Each structure stands twice: as structure tokens, then as C-alpha cells.
Amino acid sequence: MRRLVWGLLLLSSWQFSAQELYMPRNIKKAYENGTRDLSGAPGKNYWQNKGIYNVDVKVDATTKMVSGKETILYTNNSPNSLNELAIRFVNNLHKPQAPRSGMVSKDFLTSGLHIKSFVVNGEKYNVNSENWGTVEKVKLHSALKAKTKSEIKIEWEYPLSVQSGREGQIDPETFYVAYSFPRISVYDDYNGWDMLPHSDRQEFYNDFNDYSFAITAPKNYVVWATGDFLNPEAVLQSEYLKRFKTSLKSDKVIHVATEHEMKSGKVTKQNKWNVWKFKASHITDFCFALSNHYAWDASSVQLKTKRASVQAAYKADGKGF
């Protein structure tokens, strides 16, 4: 009988302890504040911050430099005043001193991001980005108040890496330009600023933002990018504009431009530089690519509420296509 009683006590003790799972303090605080719910759904007090990015970026195919300027309208939906801004630039992974998850070749390395100008709500900051990693904080002279909007303006430049992985030079005249702009890191309800450095292994944690990009590319370079292509009439010659517009209403694959046509200089308007404009809303990132010799195919897919354009740029002799 005594053994039976002890057995029942041990069983009930085990069941009680098994139900009391450890909860990290920051997560527990989020539940207490009502920003998270035990069901997994957002809590009644949940919030996210948001940025509206207007970006002008230029890619120099000769120097392999990317330069740009951006205006960010940043909404602090949090209940806190922000005395710092955390700025994330993933491509600083290419700097020699950046922590990485593995060995890289010398062609992977670059000098990284150079901040030329940094302005918050009209106030200029002297920012030295020479020793920046993939995410760094800027101490603010005036806090960004809770439930307010702020304007951040940044000018920058960085070199494209010779070795391409997630981004960089695919070949000397084809570039995949991802993570090309400094962004405001995530400020959330359980960790505050996301200061985890990128080491080339993990994926990305970004706010849901709105992006408008004006991409300046050399003559004869076609640009493919996230979002809606806003100004095809301004950058494409008439025949290729016609083919592109046909693809927007077609279920079939349209050959917008062959490799030969791309190389012949017939596809884009013959300005020294062309400005390609794109827009995408409520997404976590924006990237683009450009080439003067990749073949270009296009089609579209009918969704419930709209028809979505699908673009493919590829090396003509590539086995994948």
C-alpha cells in the first residue's frame, strides 16, 4: 500500500513538472503585455513598426560600384521612445573583418558599406561606417517618440563582390544586386532592436515595408526586380515593349529578348543611362538584377484578384533552361 501511495505521488509530481515548461523572460513579458497570445496569434496589443522606402540606386557596370540615396518614412508603432536606430546592411558580410560561418576566397571580400550622409528628421549625423558590421546602432540626438513618424535620409555606396553567392557579380556584365540598401533593423515587442549579426547561414528578419525603387543602369542593360515594373515605355524599344506587354496577358512563355538581341543593343532605349522604376508594397525585402546579354522570357499567371507577371533572365546556353 505504501509503495502504491509513493508511486501515485511520484506520478502526479512528474505530470505537474511536465506541464510547467520553461518560458524565456522576454517571451513571458510579451504575453503579460498582451502583444502575444498563448494560442500563437498576435495579442490584442500587438504592433509592428513599418518603413516606406523611396530609393534611388545606380549600378556602374565599369567600376562595379552600387551607389544610392534613400528616404525612409519610419513609423514607430511601439509604446516606447527610441533613443537609437539600428541600421542593417547584410553586404558588410564581405568585409575582411566580418564574422562568418566559414572560409571565403579573396574574390568574396570587399571594403563594404560607405555611408556618405545620414540625416534624421532634418538633423545631420556624422556617421563613420568604416568599422560597421552587418548591423550597427546610431545614437540619436532626439528620440523617436512612440506612435510617431520620422524621416531618415541616407546616402551610401559599396562595391559588388566578384564572387557571387546570395548576390554579387554573376559574370563581368551580369549582377544580382540583393541587400543593396541600408535598412532599419526590426524593433519588436520581445527583443527590442534585432542586433543579431548576419554570418551567411541564417535567413532574414525584416519589417513589412513599402518600396519604391528607381534603378539607374547603363545603356543596353535590362533590369529585373521585385514588384511592379512601372515605366517600361521609358526604357524599352518599341518591339520589346510590345512583347513585354503581351506577356502581361499571356499564359504562354513570351521570348521578350534573345541573347543575340540583347547583345545587339536593340532592346533598351539608347540613352547613356536608363532609369528603371519598380514598386512593391507590404513585403519584407527588395532585390534586383541586371545584364546586357542574358536572355529574357516572360509570362503571367491569373490569380484570384489580379494577374501576376513572371519574368526569367538566364544564360542562353544554361542547362537549367
Secondary structure as GFF3:
##gff-version 3
##sequence-region A 1 321
A	DSSP	alpha_helix	2	19	.	.	.	ID=ss1
A	DSSP	alpha_helix	25	33	.	.	.	ID=ss2
A	DSSP	beta_strand	50	60	.	.	.	ID=ss3
A	DSSP	beta_strand	65	76	.	.	.	ID=ss4
A	DSSP	beta_strand	82	88	.	.	.	ID=ss5
A	DSSP	three_ten_helix	90	94	.	.	.	ID=ss6
A	DSSP	three_ten_helix	106	108	.	.	.	ID=ss7
A	DSSP	beta_strand	114	120	.	.	.	ID=ss8
A	DSSP	beta_strand	123	124	.	.	.	ID=ss9
A	DSSP	beta_strand	135	144	.	.	.	ID=ss10
A	DSSP	beta_strand	148	159	.	.	.	ID=ss11
A	DSSP	beta_strand	168	171	.	.	.	ID=ss12
A	DSSP	beta_strand	174	177	.	.	.	ID=ss13
A	DSSP	beta_strand	183	184	.	.	.	ID=ss14
A	DSSP	beta_strand	187	188	.	.	.	ID=ss15
A	DSSP	beta_strand	192	193	.	.	.	ID=ss16
A	DSSP	beta_strand	209	218	.	.	.	ID=ss17
A	DSSP	beta_strand	222	225	.	.	.	ID=ss18
A	DSSP	beta_strand	228	229	.	.	.	ID=ss19
A	DSSP	alpha_helix	232	235	.	.	.	ID=ss20
A	DSSP	alpha_helix	238	247	.	.	.	ID=ss21
A	DSSP	beta_strand	254	257	.	.	.	ID=ss22
A	DSSP	alpha_helix	259	263	.	.	.	ID=ss23
A	DSSP	beta_strand	273	283	.	.	.	ID=ss24
A	DSSP	beta_strand	288	291	.	.	.	ID=ss25
A	DSSP	beta_strand	295	302	.	.	.	ID=ss26
A	DSSP	beta_strand	307	314	.	.	.	ID=ss27
###
